[in-house]
Amino acid sequence: MAGHPLLRMLDRGALIFLAVLGVIAVLVPFLNLAFPPSSALHVPTYLVALFGKYLCYALLALSIDLIWGYCGILSLGHGAFFALGGYAMGMYLMRQIGTRGVYAHPELPDFMVFLNWPELPVFWYGFQHFPYALLMIVLVPGALAFVFGWFAFRSRVTGVYLSIITQAMTYALLLAFFRNDFGFGGNNGLTDFKDILGFNVQAQGTRAALFFVSCVALALGFLVCRALVTSKFGKVLVAVRDAEPRTRFLGYRAESYKLFVFTLSACMAGVAGALYVPQVGIINPSEFSPANSIEAVIWVAVGGRGTLIGPVIGALLVNYGKTTFTSGALAPYWLFVLGSLFILVTLLLPRGIVGTWRHWRAQRSAQASADRAATAAAEPAPRPAE
């Protein structure tokens, strides 16, 4: 088993991370379902949904780290792919409501009846089927990223210019989805979901199942990223990040590598958005806000870009802090706290939490090796036997 390819790509930290995630995936739903609310071991259902939302954010942060930490592509519009995946899932959930809506229309969602839409738009066809919705969850963000990246990377747009146009992309989508005639609910978005795969989306068991699936999705996303960055392909990505002109000089088509990893990252973000929507119960144009994409970049910076585990930790810590600070007297100051956090991390911990820890361990190991070498050199050579 030691030579198995899967084990070769996983170091000790990755194995510990997956083990902890596996324990959480089983333990939290078990404590929620097996113990009554009066028990001290019971995990409330609202916490299961809240932690599930954190896991979706962690998957989004992981997708950003794949392109930023290993390929040097700083996207300030990755929230667009997250939101598109969320809307695809929301459209499926809306088609499951049927006659149980306010207007009891067998086909049209309530907002379309309210706006006097005569019939269901063509782009809503097929979303009553879960496999089709799953395909769109991956295909729509991936197709947008592919088209966007095709033009951007072939034009060799890099650095801050690329970051600005990704932000412009998500802002354009924000304005489009706010329109009532766009067919996605306008300002109110999509909400009032009833069922997912025939199960009540608000039921305790469904919440626990969604949490488990979110853990599995995060683990699979981590394994895909880990397999990619530890391969020869990943070494080329790092070369593109550190010295793109030299990489091109060696004969590698940097734009093809960047396009592939950017599209894969968008698909991962779409999956994160799709899992996010049934757990929070709503998707609206505010998810396209450029501020959301910038906040996701902060998660990666706090945890440590180029580490895979760091962005997950950063997303969990920052969002837990956001929940804590925005629910009390400090709520008006949350944005100041977030901005200060980003500044302090940039100045004091430029490698992030995990990156700084790894750097400290490497320095300590190097120092220990140097001390052993010095000790060995200082020992007197053994005298030859007479």
Secondary structure, DSSP 8 states (H G I E B T S, - for coil): -TT-HHHHT--HHHHHHHHHHHHHHHHHHHHHHHS-TTSTT---HHHHHHHHHHHHHHHHHHHHHHHHHHH----S-THHHHHHHHHHHHHHHHHTTGGGSSS--SSS-HHHHHTT-SS--GGGTTTTSHHHHHHHHHHHHHHHHHHHHHHHHHTT--HHHHHHHHHHHHHHHHHHHH-GGGSS-TTT-EE---EETTEETTSHHHHHHHHHHHHHHHHHHHHHHHHHHTSHHHHHHHHHHHHHHHHHHTT--HHHHHHHHHHHHHHHHHHHHHHHHHHHTEE-GGGG-HHHHHHHHHHHHHH-TTSSHHHHHHHHHHHHHHHHHTTSTTGGGHHHHHHHHHHHHHHH-TTHHHHHHHHHHHHHHHHHHHHHHHHHHHS-------
